[in-house]
Amino acid sequence: MDFNEIVCYSQTIILILLLIGSLLNFRKDLSSTKEKVVSTCPSCGYEIDGSDVQYCAKCGNMLSQSEGLKLEK
Ligand SMILES: [Zn+2]
């Protein structure tokens, strides 16, 4: 095994390590986006993204986070 071969092998190993690292980062991104909260409107069944949403975007129904406090229009 001459010097050029050793350099070639080490470069390949570094490339593989970089690939594994980026794959792990990619999987972390995927799992963090999967934790997205989706709530369903009780009156029309529309799926609403986000946990801080208080009104349905489709029918305007107030979601159940503060039940009993219905706002008059
Ligand atoms: Zn709705």
N, CA, C, O and the ligand as a Tripos MOL2 file, in Angstrom:
@<TRIPOS>MOLECULE
protein
  293   291    74     0     0
PROTEIN
NO_CHARGES

@<TRIPOS>ATOM
      1 N           0.8540   -1.1990    0.0000 N.3       1 MET1
      2 CA          0.0000    0.0000    0.0000 C.3       1 MET1
      3 C           0.8880    1.2470    0.0000 C.2       1 MET1
      4 O           1.6540    1.4640    0.9380 O.2       1 MET1
      5 N           0.7850    2.0570   -1.0430 N.am      2 ASP2
      6 CA          1.6220    3.2530   -1.0740 C.3       2 ASP2
      7 C           0.8710    4.4620   -0.4890 C.2       2 ASP2
      8 O          -0.2910    4.3730   -0.0920 O.2       2 ASP2
      9 N           1.5600    5.5480   -0.4570 N.am      3 PHE3
     10 CA          1.0220    6.7240    0.2450 C.3       3 PHE3
     11 C          -0.2700    7.2320   -0.3920 C.2       3 PHE3
     12 O          -1.2120    7.6120    0.3040 O.2       3 PHE3
     13 N          -0.3000    7.2330   -1.7390 N.am      4 ASN4
     14 CA         -1.5010    7.7350   -2.4180 C.3       4 ASN4
     15 C          -2.7440    6.9290   -2.0600 C.2       4 ASN4
     16 O          -3.8340    7.4810   -1.9110 O.2       4 ASN4
     17 N          -2.5650    5.6120   -1.9240 N.am      5 GLU5
     18 CA         -3.7020    4.7680   -1.5630 C.3       5 GLU5
     19 C          -4.2110    5.1110   -0.1610 C.2       5 GLU5
     20 O          -5.4170    5.1760    0.0760 O.2       5 GLU5
     21 N          -3.2740    5.3270    0.7570 N.am      6 ILE6
     22 CA         -3.6640    5.6620    2.1380 C.3       6 ILE6
     23 C          -4.4500    6.9710    2.1550 C.2       6 ILE6
     24 O          -5.4600    7.0810    2.8500 O.2       6 ILE6
     25 N          -3.9840    7.9700    1.3850 N.am      7 VAL7
     26 CA         -4.6870    9.2550    1.3210 C.3       7 VAL7
     27 C          -6.0880    9.0490    0.7620 C.2       7 VAL7
     28 O          -7.0580    9.6320    1.2480 O.2       7 VAL7
     29 N          -6.1800    8.2130   -0.2650 N.am      8 CYS8
     30 CA         -7.4830    7.9510   -0.8820 C.3       8 CYS8
     31 C          -8.4320    7.2980    0.1160 C.2       8 CYS8
     32 O          -9.5950    7.6930    0.1970 O.2       8 CYS8
     33 N          -7.9710    6.3220    0.8670 N.am      9 TYR9
     34 CA         -8.8220    5.6460    1.8360 C.3       9 TYR9
     35 C          -9.2780    6.5970    2.9360 C.2       9 TYR9
     36 O         -10.4410    6.5870    3.3380 O.2       9 TYR9
     37 N          -8.3360    7.4270    3.4220 N.am     10 SER10
     38 CA         -8.7210    8.3130    4.5170 C.3      10 SER10
     39 C          -9.7390    9.3480    4.0350 C.2      10 SER10
     40 O         -10.6390    9.7370    4.7790 O.2      10 SER10
     41 N          -9.5880    9.7890    2.7820 N.am     11 GLN11
     42 CA        -10.5870   10.7330    2.2600 C.3      11 GLN11
     43 C         -11.9570   10.0710    2.1700 C.2      11 GLN11
     44 O         -12.9780   10.6930    2.4650 O.2      11 GLN11
     45 N         -11.9720    8.8080    1.7630 N.am     12 THR12
     46 CA        -13.2530    8.0900    1.6790 C.3      12 THR12
     47 C         -13.8930    7.9690    3.0560 C.2      12 THR12
     48 O         -15.1020    8.1490    3.2060 O.2      12 THR12
     49 N         -13.0620    7.6580    4.0730 N.am     13 ILE13
     50 CA        -13.5910    7.5110    5.4340 C.3      13 ILE13
     51 C         -14.1580    8.8380    5.9250 C.2      13 ILE13
     52 O         -15.2140    8.8750    6.5570 O.2      13 ILE13
     53 N         -13.4400    9.9420    5.6270 N.am     14 ILE14
     54 CA        -13.9210   11.2610    6.0500 C.3      14 ILE14
     55 C         -15.2560   11.5740    5.3740 C.2      14 ILE14
     56 O         -16.1720   12.1050    6.0010 O.2      14 ILE14
     57 N         -15.3510   11.2360    4.0860 N.am     15 LEU15
     58 CA        -16.6010   11.4670    3.3570 C.3      15 LEU15
     59 C         -17.7530   10.6840    3.9760 C.2      15 LEU15
     60 O         -18.8540   11.2120    4.1360 O.2      15 LEU15
     61 N         -17.4950    9.4200    4.3260 N.am     16 ILE16
     62 CA        -18.5430    8.5840    4.9270 C.3      16 ILE16
     63 C         -18.9800    9.1710    6.2680 C.2      16 ILE16
     64 O         -20.1690    9.2060    6.5850 O.2      16 ILE16
     65 N         -17.9840    9.6410    7.0630 N.am     17 LEU17
     66 CA        -18.3230   10.2240    8.3600 C.3      17 LEU17
     67 C         -19.1880   11.4730    8.1800 C.2      17 LEU17
     68 O         -20.1460   11.6870    8.9230 O.2      17 LEU17
     69 N         -18.8360   12.3010    7.1780 N.am     18 LEU18
     70 CA        -19.6200   13.5030    6.9140 C.3      18 LEU18
     71 C         -21.0420   13.1360    6.4860 C.2      18 LEU18
     72 O         -22.0090   13.7770    6.9000 O.2      18 LEU18
     73 N         -21.1560   12.1080    5.6610 N.am     19 LEU19
     74 CA        -22.4740   11.6670    5.2040 C.3      19 LEU19
     75 C         -23.3290   11.2120    6.3820 C.2      19 LEU19
     76 O         -24.5030   11.5670    6.4840 O.2      19 LEU19
     77 N         -22.7220   10.4120    7.2800 N.am     20 ILE20
     78 CA        -23.4600    9.9280    8.4490 C.3      20 ILE20
     79 C         -23.9110   11.1000    9.3180 C.2      20 ILE20
     80 O         -25.0340   11.1190    9.8220 O.2      20 ILE20
     81 N         -23.0100   12.0830    9.4860 N.am     21 GLY21
     82 CA        -23.3590   13.2420   10.2890 C.3      21 GLY21
     83 C         -24.5200   14.0220    9.7000 C.2      21 GLY21
     84 O         -25.4270   14.4350   10.4210 O.2      21 GLY21
     85 N         -24.4910   14.2260    8.3780 N.am     22 SER22
     86 CA        -25.5730   14.9790    7.7640 C.3      22 SER22
     87 C         -26.8700   14.1940    7.7800 C.2      22 SER22
     88 O         -27.9510   14.7700    7.8990 O.2      22 SER22
     89 N         -26.7600   12.8640    7.6600 N.am     23 LEU23
     90 CA        -27.9670   12.0260    7.7400 C.3      23 LEU23
     91 C         -28.6030   12.1320    9.1220 C.2      23 LEU23
     92 O         -29.8250   12.2220    9.2420 O.2      23 LEU23
     93 N         -27.7680   12.1220   10.1710 N.am     24 LEU24
     94 CA        -28.2890   12.2290   11.5250 C.3      24 LEU24
     95 C         -28.9710   13.5730   11.7160 C.2      24 LEU24
     96 O         -30.0370   13.6450   12.3270 O.2      24 LEU24
     97 N         -28.3580   14.6570   11.1920 N.am     25 ASN25
     98 CA        -28.9800   15.9710   11.2940 C.3      25 ASN25
     99 C         -30.3110   15.9970   10.5640 C.2      25 ASN25
    100 O         -31.2800   16.5870   11.0410 O.2      25 ASN25
    101 N         -30.3520   15.3490    9.3920 N.am     26 PHE26
    102 CA        -31.5750   15.3290    8.5990 C.3      26 PHE26
    103 C         -32.6900   14.6150    9.3470 C.2      26 PHE26
    104 O         -33.8350   15.0660    9.3580 O.2      26 PHE26
    105 N         -32.3390   13.4820    9.9800 N.am     27 ARG27
    106 CA        -33.3500   12.7380   10.7280 C.3      27 ARG27
    107 C         -33.8360   13.5410   11.9310 C.2      27 ARG27
    108 O         -35.0100   13.4660   12.2920 O.2      27 ARG27
    109 N         -32.9410   14.3090   12.5530 N.am     28 LYS28
    110 CA        -33.3550   15.1270   13.6840 C.3      28 LYS28
    111 C         -34.3650   16.1830   13.2230 C.2      28 LYS28
    112 O         -35.3520   16.4530   13.9060 O.2      28 LYS28
    113 N         -34.0970   16.7820   12.0400 N.am     29 ASP29
    114 CA        -35.0380   17.7600   11.4960 C.3      29 ASP29
    115 C         -36.3970   17.1230   11.2330 C.2      29 ASP29
    116 O         -37.4370   17.7110   11.5280 O.2      29 ASP29
    117 N         -36.3750   15.9230   10.6790 N.am     30 LEU30
    118 CA        -37.6270   15.2380   10.3660 C.3      30 LEU30
    119 C         -38.4360   14.9770   11.6250 C.2      30 LEU30
    120 O         -39.6470   15.1980   11.6450 O.2      30 LEU30
    121 N         -37.7700   14.5060   12.6820 N.am     31 SER31
    122 CA        -38.5090   14.1750   13.8870 C.3      31 SER31
    123 C         -39.0270   15.4310   14.5700 C.2      31 SER31
    124 O         -40.0720   15.3900   15.2180 O.2      31 SER31
    125 N         -38.3040   16.5690   14.4350 N.am     32 SER32
    126 CA        -38.7850   17.7840   15.0800 C.3      32 SER32
    127 C         -39.9990   18.3390   14.3510 C.2      32 SER32
    128 O         -40.8710   18.9430   14.9770 O.2      32 SER32
    129 N         -40.0710   18.1420   13.0250 N.am     33 THR33
    130 CA        -41.2440   18.6340   12.3030 C.3      33 THR33
    131 C         -42.4420   17.7310   12.5340 C.2      33 THR33
    132 O         -43.5850   18.1490   12.3560 O.2      33 THR33
    133 N         -42.1770   16.4780   12.9340 N.am     34 LYS34
    134 CA        -43.2890   15.5700   13.1720 C.3      34 LYS34
    135 C         -44.0260   15.9040   14.4530 C.2      34 LYS34
    136 O         -45.1520   15.4480   14.6570 O.2      34 LYS34
    137 N         -43.4030   16.7020   15.3290 N.am     35 GLU35
    138 CA        -44.0430   17.0350   16.5910 C.3      35 GLU35
    139 C         -45.0480   18.1820   16.4540 C.2      35 GLU35
    140 O         -45.5220   18.7280   17.4500 O.2      35 GLU35
    141 N         -45.3610   18.5350   15.2160 N.am     36 LYS36
    142 CA        -46.2830   19.6270   14.9620 C.3      36 LYS36
    143 C         -47.6580   19.2750   15.5040 C.2      36 LYS36
    144 O         -48.1600   18.1690   15.3040 O.2      36 LYS36
    145 N         -48.2520   20.2300   16.1900 N.am     37 VAL37
    146 CA        -49.5480   19.9880   16.8150 C.3      37 VAL37
    147 C         -50.6520   20.2920   15.8050 C.2      37 VAL37
    148 O         -50.6720   21.3580   15.1890 O.2      37 VAL37
    149 N         -51.5420   19.3660   15.6520 N.am     38 VAL38
    150 CA        -52.6880   19.5700   14.7690 C.3      38 VAL38
    151 C         -53.9430   19.3470   15.5840 C.2      38 VAL38
    152 O         -54.1410   18.2730   16.1520 O.2      38 VAL38
    153 N         -54.7920   20.3650   15.6430 N.am     39 SER39
    154 CA        -56.0630   20.2100   16.3360 C.3      39 SER39
    155 C         -57.1960   20.2230   15.3100 C.2      39 SER39
    156 O         -57.0750   20.8100   14.2350 O.2      39 SER39
    157 N         -58.2700   19.5800   15.6590 N.am     40 THR40
    158 CA        -59.3960   19.4650   14.7370 C.3      40 THR40
    159 C         -60.5610   20.2950   15.2440 C.2      40 THR40
    160 O         -60.9120   20.2600   16.4240 O.2      40 THR40
    161 N         -61.1400   21.0300   14.3390 N.am     41 CYS41
    162 CA        -62.2900   21.8600   14.6980 C.3      41 CYS41
    163 C         -63.4650   20.9670   15.0800 C.2      41 CYS41
    164 O         -63.8140   20.0600   14.3240 O.2      41 CYS41
    165 N         -64.0900   21.2070   16.2490 N.am     42 PRO42
    166 CA        -65.1800   20.3280   16.6790 C.3      42 PRO42
    167 C         -66.4550   20.4980   15.8630 C.2      42 PRO42
    168 O         -67.3010   19.6030   15.8570 O.2      42 PRO42
    169 N         -66.6090   21.6190   15.1790 N.am     43 SER43
    170 CA        -67.8770   21.8170   14.4720 C.3      43 SER43
    171 C         -67.7990   21.4730   12.9900 C.2      43 SER43
    172 O         -68.7930   21.0280   12.4150 O.2      43 SER43
    173 N         -66.6250   21.6720   12.3440 N.am     44 CYS44
    174 CA        -66.5670   21.3630   10.9150 C.3      44 CYS44
    175 C         -65.5140   20.3150   10.5810 C.2      44 CYS44
    176 O         -65.4620   19.8460    9.4440 O.2      44 CYS44
    177 N         -64.6630   19.9300   11.5520 N.am     45 GLY45
    178 CA        -63.6840   18.8810   11.3050 C.3      45 GLY45
    179 C         -62.4450   19.3440   10.5820 C.2      45 GLY45
    180 O         -61.6250   18.5150   10.1870 O.2      45 GLY45
    181 N         -62.2770   20.6530   10.3940 N.am     46 TYR46
    182 CA        -61.1150   21.1870    9.7020 C.3      46 TYR46
    183 C         -59.8720   21.0420   10.5760 C.2      46 TYR46
    184 O         -59.9160   21.3390   11.7700 O.2      46 TYR46
    185 N         -58.7510   20.5830    9.9810 N.am     47 GLU47
    186 CA        -57.5260   20.3890   10.7530 C.3      47 GLU47
    187 C         -56.7270   21.6800   10.7950 C.2      47 GLU47
    188 O         -56.4240   22.2670    9.7560 O.2      47 GLU47
    189 N         -56.3850   22.1250   12.0140 N.am     48 ILE48
    190 CA        -55.7150   23.3980   12.2110 C.3      48 ILE48
    191 C         -54.3250   23.1380   12.7560 C.2      48 ILE48
    192 O         -54.1680   22.4500   13.7650 O.2      48 ILE48
    193 N         -53.3090   23.6850   12.0920 N.am     49 ASP49
    194 CA        -51.9280   23.5140   12.5340 C.3      49 ASP49
    195 C         -51.6110   24.4970   13.6460 C.2      49 ASP49
    196 O         -52.0730   25.6380   13.6410 O.2      49 ASP49
    197 N         -50.7970   24.0230   14.6190 N.am     50 GLY50
    198 CA        -50.3200   24.9110   15.6620 C.3      50 GLY50
    199 C         -51.1280   24.7680   16.9300 C.2      50 GLY50
    200 O         -52.3400   24.5560   16.8890 O.2      50 GLY50
    201 N         -50.4340   24.8860   18.0840 N.am     51 SER51
    202 CA        -51.1080   24.7070   19.3570 C.3      51 SER51
    203 C         -51.6610   26.0210   19.8910 C.2      51 SER51
    204 O         -52.4570   26.0160   20.8300 O.2      51 SER51
    205 N         -51.2430   27.1700   19.2960 N.am     52 ASP52
    206 CA        -51.6860   28.4560   19.8240 C.3      52 ASP52
    207 C         -52.8280   29.0500   19.0070 C.2      52 ASP52
    208 O         -53.1730   30.2220   19.1580 O.2      52 ASP52
    209 N         -53.4100   28.2220   18.1390 N.am     53 VAL53
    210 CA        -54.5160   28.7080   17.3240 C.3      53 VAL53
    211 C         -55.8000   28.6230   18.1360 C.2      53 VAL53
    212 O         -56.0820   27.5990   18.7590 O.2      53 VAL53
    213 N         -56.5730   29.6950   18.1270 N.am     54 GLN54
    214 CA        -57.7690   29.7140   18.9580 C.3      54 GLN54
    215 C         -59.0470   29.6740   18.1440 C.2      54 GLN54
    216 O         -60.1090   29.3390   18.6700 O.2      54 GLN54
    217 N         -58.9560   30.0150   16.8570 N.am     55 TYR55
    218 CA        -60.1530   30.0240   16.0250 C.3      55 TYR55
    219 C         -59.9400   29.1410   14.8050 C.2      55 TYR55
    220 O         -58.8300   29.0570   14.2780 O.2      55 TYR55
    221 N         -60.9810   28.4970   14.3670 N.am     56 CYS56
    222 CA        -60.9230   27.7070   13.1490 C.3      56 CYS56
    223 C         -60.8340   28.6370   11.9550 C.2      56 CYS56
    224 O         -61.5770   29.6130   11.8550 O.2      56 CYS56
    225 N         -59.8930   28.3160   11.0280 N.am     57 ALA57
    226 CA        -59.7030   29.1700    9.8680 C.3      57 ALA57
    227 C         -60.8100   28.9820    8.8450 C.2      57 ALA57
    228 O         -60.9860   29.8170    7.9580 O.2      57 ALA57
    229 N         -61.5500   27.9000    8.9630 N.am     58 LYS58
    230 CA        -62.5630   27.6080    7.9450 C.3      58 LYS58
    231 C         -63.9310   28.1650    8.3310 C.2      58 LYS58
    232 O         -64.5730   28.8530    7.5370 O.2      58 LYS58
    233 N         -64.3750   27.8660    9.5570 N.am     59 CYS59
    234 CA        -65.7250   28.2810    9.9370 C.3      59 CYS59
    235 C         -65.7110   29.3500   11.0250 C.2      59 CYS59
    236 O         -66.7620   29.9040   11.3470 O.2      59 CYS59
    237 N         -64.5460   29.6540   11.6000 N.am     60 GLY60
    238 CA        -64.4740   30.7100   12.5990 C.3      60 GLY60
    239 C         -64.8970   30.2720   13.9840 C.2      60 GLY60
    240 O         -65.0550   31.1040   14.8770 O.2      60 GLY60
    241 N         -65.0840   28.9720   14.1760 N.am     61 ASN61
    242 CA        -65.4960   28.4680   15.4770 C.3      61 ASN61
    243 C         -64.3530   28.6030   16.4850 C.2      61 ASN61
    244 O         -63.1880   28.3750   16.1580 O.2      61 ASN61
    245 N         -64.7080   28.9770   17.7110 N.am     62 MET62
    246 CA        -63.6990   29.1000   18.7480 C.3      62 MET62
    247 C         -63.3330   27.7090   19.2560 C.2      62 MET62
    248 O         -64.2100   26.9000   19.5590 O.2      62 MET62
    249 N         -62.0230   27.4370   19.3470 N.am     63 LEU63
    250 CA        -61.6000   26.1050   19.7840 C.3      63 LEU63
    251 C         -61.7040   25.9940   21.2970 C.2      63 LEU63
    252 O         -61.8470   26.9920   22.0030 O.2      63 LEU63
    253 N         -61.6300   24.7580   21.7810 N.am     64 SER64
    254 CA        -62.0530   24.4380   23.1420 C.3      64 SER64
    255 C         -61.0590   24.8260   24.2290 C.2      64 SER64
    256 O         -61.2000   24.3950   25.3730 O.2      64 SER64
    257 N         -60.0280   25.6550   23.8810 N.am     65 GLN65
    258 CA        -59.0040   25.9560   24.8840 C.3      65 GLN65
    259 C         -59.5760   26.7540   26.0530 C.2      65 GLN65
    260 O         -59.1550   26.5610   27.1940 O.2      65 GLN65
    261 N         -60.5280   27.6440   25.7860 N.am     66 SER66
    262 CA        -61.1560   28.3980   26.8720 C.3      66 SER66
    263 C         -62.6630   28.2110   26.7700 C.2      66 SER66
    264 O         -63.3960   29.1000   26.3370 O.2      66 SER66
    265 N         -63.0960   27.0370   27.1800 N.am     67 GLU67
    266 CA        -64.5120   26.7060   27.0670 C.3      67 GLU67
    267 C         -65.3280   27.5290   28.0480 C.2      67 GLU67
    268 O         -64.8810   27.7920   29.1650 O.2      67 GLU67
    269 N         -66.5020   27.9310   27.6450 N.am     68 GLY68
    270 CA        -67.3660   28.7140   28.4920 C.3      68 GLY68
    271 C         -67.1780   30.2030   28.3000 C.2      68 GLY68
    272 O         -68.0100   30.9920   28.7480 O.2      68 GLY68
    273 N         -66.0900   30.6070   27.6360 N.am     69 LEU69
    274 CA        -65.8560   32.0220   27.3810 C.3      69 LEU69
    275 C         -66.1600   32.3090   25.9020 C.2      69 LEU69
    276 O         -65.2530   32.5760   25.1140 O.2      69 LEU69
    277 N         -67.3850   32.2520   25.5570 N.am     70 LYS70
    278 CA        -67.7390   32.4550   24.1550 C.3      70 LYS70
    279 C         -67.9180   33.9360   23.8680 C.2      70 LYS70
    280 O         -68.6570   34.6330   24.5640 O.2      70 LYS70
    281 N         -67.2320   34.4060   22.8370 N.am     71 LEU71
    282 CA        -67.3010   35.8220   22.4990 C.3      71 LEU71
    283 C         -68.5110   36.0850   21.6160 C.2      71 LEU71
    284 O         -68.7970   35.3380   20.6800 O.2      71 LEU71
    285 N         -69.2040   37.1510   21.9330 N.am     72 GLU72
    286 CA        -70.3260   37.5510   21.0970 C.3      72 GLU72
    287 C         -69.7990   38.3690   19.9270 C.2      72 GLU72
    288 O         -68.8990   39.1960   20.0740 O.2      72 GLU72
    289 N         -70.3880   38.1150   18.7570 N.am     73 LYS73
    290 CA        -69.9320   38.8570   17.5770 C.3      73 LYS73
    291 C         -70.6670   40.1850   17.4810 C.2      73 LYS73
    292 O         -70.4260   40.9590   16.5550 O.2      73 LYS73
    293 ZN        -64.3140   24.8570   11.8320 Zn       74 ZN74
@<TRIPOS>BOND
     1     1     2 1
     2     2     3 1
     3     3     4 2
     4     3     5 am
     5     5     6 1
     6     6     7 1
     7     7     8 2
     8     7     9 am
     9     9    10 1
    10    10    11 1
    11    11    12 2
    12    11    13 am
    13    13    14 1
    14    14    15 1
    15    15    16 2
    16    15    17 am
    17    17    18 1
    18    18    19 1
    19    19    20 2
    20    19    21 am
    21    21    22 1
    22    22    23 1
    23    23    24 2
    24    23    25 am
    25    25    26 1
    26    26    27 1
    27    27    28 2
    28    27    29 am
    29    29    30 1
    30    30    31 1
    31    31    32 2
    32    31    33 am
    33    33    34 1
    34    34    35 1
    35    35    36 2
    36    35    37 am
    37    37    38 1
    38    38    39 1
    39    39    40 2
    40    39    41 am
    41    41    42 1
    42    42    43 1
    43    43    44 2
    44    43    45 am
    45    45    46 1
    46    46    47 1
    47    47    48 2
    48    47    49 am
    49    49    50 1
    50    50    51 1
    51    51    52 2
    52    51    53 am
    53    53    54 1
    54    54    55 1
    55    55    56 2
    56    55    57 am
    57    57    58 1
    58    58    59 1
    59    59    60 2
    60    59    61 am
    61    61    62 1
    62    62    63 1
    63    63    64 2
    64    63    65 am
    65    65    66 1
    66    66    67 1
    67    67    68 2
    68    67    69 am
    69    69    70 1
    70    70    71 1
    71    71    72 2
    72    71    73 am
    73    73    74 1
    74    74    75 1
    75    75    76 2
    76    75    77 am
    77    77    78 1
    78    78    79 1
    79    79    80 2
    80    79    81 am
    81    81    82 1
    82    82    83 1
    83    83    84 2
    84    83    85 am
    85    85    86 1
    86    86    87 1
    87    87    88 2
    88    87    89 am
    89    89    90 1
    90    90    91 1
    91    91    92 2
    92    91    93 am
    93    93    94 1
    94    94    95 1
    95    95    96 2
    96    95    97 am
    97    97    98 1
    98    98    99 1
    99    99   100 2
   100    99   101 am
   101   101   102 1
   102   102   103 1
   103   103   104 2
   104   103   105 am
   105   105   106 1
   106   106   107 1
   107   107   108 2
   108   107   109 am
   109   109   110 1
   110   110   111 1
   111   111   112 2
   112   111   113 am
   113   113   114 1
   114   114   115 1
   115   115   116 2
   116   115   117 am
   117   117   118 1
   118   118   119 1
   119   119   120 2
   120   119   121 am
   121   121   122 1
   122   122   123 1
   123   123   124 2
   124   123   125 am
   125   125   126 1
   126   126   127 1
   127   127   128 2
   128   127   129 am
   129   129   130 1
   130   130   131 1
   131   131   132 2
   132   131   133 am
   133   133   134 1
   134   134   135 1
   135   135   136 2
   136   135   137 am
   137   137   138 1
   138   138   139 1
   139   139   140 2
   140   139   141 am
   141   141   142 1
   142   142   143 1
   143   143   144 2
   144   143   145 am
   145   145   146 1
   146   146   147 1
   147   147   148 2
   148   147   149 am
   149   149   150 1
   150   150   151 1
   151   151   152 2
   152   151   153 am
   153   153   154 1
   154   154   155 1
   155   155   156 2
   156   155   157 am
   157   157   158 1
   158   158   159 1
   159   159   160 2
   160   159   161 am
   161   161   162 1
   162   162   163 1
   163   163   164 2
   164   163   165 am
   165   165   166 1
   166   166   167 1
   167   167   168 2
   168   167   169 am
   169   169   170 1
   170   170   171 1
   171   171   172 2
   172   171   173 am
   173   173   174 1
   174   174   175 1
   175   175   176 2
   176   175   177 am
   177   177   178 1
   178   178   179 1
   179   179   180 2
   180   179   181 am
   181   181   182 1
   182   182   183 1
   183   183   184 2
   184   183   185 am
   185   185   186 1
   186   186   187 1
   187   187   188 2
   188   187   189 am
   189   189   190 1
   190   190   191 1
   191   191   192 2
   192   191   193 am
   193   193   194 1
   194   194   195 1
   195   195   196 2
   196   195   197 am
   197   197   198 1
   198   198   199 1
   199   199   200 2
   200   199   201 am
   201   201   202 1
   202   202   203 1
   203   203   204 2
   204   203   205 am
   205   205   206 1
   206   206   207 1
   207   207   208 2
   208   207   209 am
   209   209   210 1
   210   210   211 1
   211   211   212 2
   212   211   213 am
   213   213   214 1
   214   214   215 1
   215   215   216 2
   216   215   217 am
   217   217   218 1
   218   218   219 1
   219   219   220 2
   220   219   221 am
   221   221   222 1
   222   222   223 1
   223   223   224 2
   224   223   225 am
   225   225   226 1
   226   226   227 1
   227   227   228 2
   228   227   229 am
   229   229   230 1
   230   230   231 1
   231   231   232 2
   232   231   233 am
   233   233   234 1
   234   234   235 1
   235   235   236 2
   236   235   237 am
   237   237   238 1
   238   238   239 1
   239   239   240 2
   240   239   241 am
   241   241   242 1
   242   242   243 1
   243   243   244 2
   244   243   245 am
   245   245   246 1
   246   246   247 1
   247   247   248 2
   248   247   249 am
   249   249   250 1
   250   250   251 1
   251   251   252 2
   252   251   253 am
   253   253   254 1
   254   254   255 1
   255   255   256 2
   256   255   257 am
   257   257   258 1
   258   258   259 1
   259   259   260 2
   260   259   261 am
   261   261   262 1
   262   262   263 1
   263   263   264 2
   264   263   265 am
   265   265   266 1
   266   266   267 1
   267   267   268 2
   268   267   269 am
   269   269   270 1
   270   270   271 1
   271   271   272 2
   272   271   273 am
   273   273   274 1
   274   274   275 1
   275   275   276 2
   276   275   277 am
   277   277   278 1
   278   278   279 1
   279   279   280 2
   280   279   281 am
   281   281   282 1
   282   282   283 1
   283   283   284 2
   284   283   285 am
   285   285   286 1
   286   286   287 1
   287   287   288 2
   288   287   289 am
   289   289   290 1
   290   290   291 1
   291   291   292 2
@<TRIPOS>SUBSTRUCTURE
     1 MET1         2 RESIDUE 1 A MET
     2 ASP2         6 RESIDUE 1 A ASP
     3 PHE3        10 RESIDUE 1 A PHE
     4 ASN4        14 RESIDUE 1 A ASN
     5 GLU5        18 RESIDUE 1 A GLU
     6 ILE6        22 RESIDUE 1 A ILE
     7 VAL7        26 RESIDUE 1 A VAL
     8 CYS8        30 RESIDUE 1 A CYS
     9 TYR9        34 RESIDUE 1 A TYR
    10 SER10       38 RESIDUE 1 A SER
    11 GLN11       42 RESIDUE 1 A GLN
    12 THR12       46 RESIDUE 1 A THR
    13 ILE13       50 RESIDUE 1 A ILE
    14 ILE14       54 RESIDUE 1 A ILE
    15 LEU15       58 RESIDUE 1 A LEU
    16 ILE16       62 RESIDUE 1 A ILE
    17 LEU17       66 RESIDUE 1 A LEU
    18 LEU18       70 RESIDUE 1 A LEU
    19 LEU19       74 RESIDUE 1 A LEU
    20 ILE20       78 RESIDUE 1 A ILE
    21 GLY21       82 RESIDUE 1 A GLY
    22 SER22       86 RESIDUE 1 A SER
    23 LEU23       90 RESIDUE 1 A LEU
    24 LEU24       94 RESIDUE 1 A LEU
    25 ASN25       98 RESIDUE 1 A ASN
    26 PHE26      102 RESIDUE 1 A PHE
    27 ARG27      106 RESIDUE 1 A ARG
    28 LYS28      110 RESIDUE 1 A LYS
    29 ASP29      114 RESIDUE 1 A ASP
    30 LEU30      118 RESIDUE 1 A LEU
    31 SER31      122 RESIDUE 1 A SER
    32 SER32      126 RESIDUE 1 A SER
    33 THR33      130 RESIDUE 1 A THR
    34 LYS34      134 RESIDUE 1 A LYS
    35 GLU35      138 RESIDUE 1 A GLU
    36 LYS36      142 RESIDUE 1 A LYS
    37 VAL37      146 RESIDUE 1 A VAL
    38 VAL38      150 RESIDUE 1 A VAL
    39 SER39      154 RESIDUE 1 A SER
    40 THR40      158 RESIDUE 1 A THR
    41 CYS41      162 RESIDUE 1 A CYS
    42 PRO42      166 RESIDUE 1 A PRO
    43 SER43      170 RESIDUE 1 A SER
    44 CYS44      174 RESIDUE 1 A CYS
    45 GLY45      178 RESIDUE 1 A GLY
    46 TYR46      182 RESIDUE 1 A TYR
    47 GLU47      186 RESIDUE 1 A GLU
    48 ILE48      190 RESIDUE 1 A ILE
    49 ASP49      194 RESIDUE 1 A ASP
    50 GLY50      198 RESIDUE 1 A GLY
    51 SER51      202 RESIDUE 1 A SER
    52 ASP52      206 RESIDUE 1 A ASP
    53 VAL53      210 RESIDUE 1 A VAL
    54 GLN54      214 RESIDUE 1 A GLN
    55 TYR55      218 RESIDUE 1 A TYR
    56 CYS56      222 RESIDUE 1 A CYS
    57 ALA57      226 RESIDUE 1 A ALA
    58 LYS58      230 RESIDUE 1 A LYS
    59 CYS59      234 RESIDUE 1 A CYS
    60 GLY60      238 RESIDUE 1 A GLY
    61 ASN61      242 RESIDUE 1 A ASN
    62 MET62      246 RESIDUE 1 A MET
    63 LEU63      250 RESIDUE 1 A LEU
    64 SER64      254 RESIDUE 1 A SER
    65 GLN65      258 RESIDUE 1 A GLN
    66 SER66      262 RESIDUE 1 A SER
    67 GLU67      266 RESIDUE 1 A GLU
    68 GLY68      270 RESIDUE 1 A GLY
    69 LEU69      274 RESIDUE 1 A LEU
    70 LYS70      278 RESIDUE 1 A LYS
    71 LEU71      282 RESIDUE 1 A LEU
    72 GLU72      286 RESIDUE 1 A GLU
    73 LYS73      290 RESIDUE 1 A LYS
    74 ZN74       293 GROUP 0 **** ****
